[in-house]
């Protein structure tokens, strides 16, 4: 899904960000979804999961999980690497849906033009 997100952003950034935020166009598959943020200021501009919508317009570098681990800077640093390089970051986060219990999540993040995007899977 990360590759799909990057390809779609390069084809039509505005449309792709809108589809991600709506969870449409194949950008939300059960608990698999993308999120994107600006490389310039770290502002989260798109996220498909309803559990993470509260983070829209916030600086990804400020994110920390329920254990107190500050994982946002790791995601941001991964996005600063050259296009094509992927960084893996582990943290605790609730799965999409009714249950808000945090579980281990591993996200992969990469650069996509002036954005960075990630997709995470739950353990």
N, C-alpha and C positions, 0 to 999 in steps of 0.2 A: 504494500500500500504506500510505502514511502516513495518508491520509484514512480508510482502512478501520480502521486501528489506533485512531485517535482516536475514531471512531464506536463501535467495539466497547468501548473502555474506558469511554465514557460510559454505555453500556448495561449492562455488567457487568464492572467492573474486575477482580475476583478471577478470574473465569473467563478473561478475556482474557489476563491476565498468565500464567496457567497454560498456556494454549494457546501463547503466544509461547515460553515456556521449553521446551515440548515440541516446538516447530517444527511444530505442527499447526494445523488450522483455516484453512489458506491463508496462514499467517504465515511460511512458508519456501518460496520459489520459486526454486530453483537458488541463485544467489548474491544474491538479493534477500530481505531480512529486516528486521524492526524490532528496535529496542532501546529500553528505557525506563529512566528514572532519576527519583528523588525530587527535587523542586525544593528541598525543605528542606535536605537534607544531601548531595545529589549521588550518593547510593548507587544503583548500578545494580541494578534489581530484576527485569529481564527482558531476555533476548536469545535470539534463535532460532538463531543460528549456533553450531555446535560449536566453531569457531575462537575464539569470543569468550566462551564459557562461563566461562573462567577469570576474567573480569572481574566476574562476579556478586558483589554485596555489597561492591564497591570504590567509591571516590569517583571519579566520572567526571572530575573536575577534575584528577586525577593522571595521566591517560592521555597517553602520548607515543608517537610512531611510531618506526620503525627508523632514521629519519634524525635523531632527537632532537627533532623538532618536538613541542611540548606543545600538543596539539589539544583536550584535554578541557575546558579553560576556555572555548573557543569554543563547544563543544556546550552547556555549561552556561549560558552567557550567552544563547544562542539560545532555550533553554527558559524563560528568565526574561521574555521578551517577551510581550505580550498574546496570548491565544488567537487563532489564525487567522494570525498572522505566522509566516513560515517563514524560517529562516536556513540558509545553505549553508556547509559546512565541508569543506575538502580536506585529506587526509592519506594516508599509506601504510598499507596493511593487507592481510593475506593473504585471498584468496578462500576461501569455505567449501570443504572437501574436503581431499584429501591433500597438495596443494602448499601449502607454507607461505611461499612467496616473496611478500613484500609488493609490492603494486601500488597505483597511485593510486586512491583511493576518494573520492567526494564524497557526503557525507551531508547530508540536509535534516532539520532538527529543529524541533519546534514544541511548544507547551504543550498539555497535555491534563489539565485540572483541576489536581491537586496533583502531577502527573508531567510530564515532558517525554519525548517519544519522537522517534526518528529512524529514517530508512531511508536506506541508502547504496547507491550504484551504483558499479561498478568500471569504470575506463577501460581 
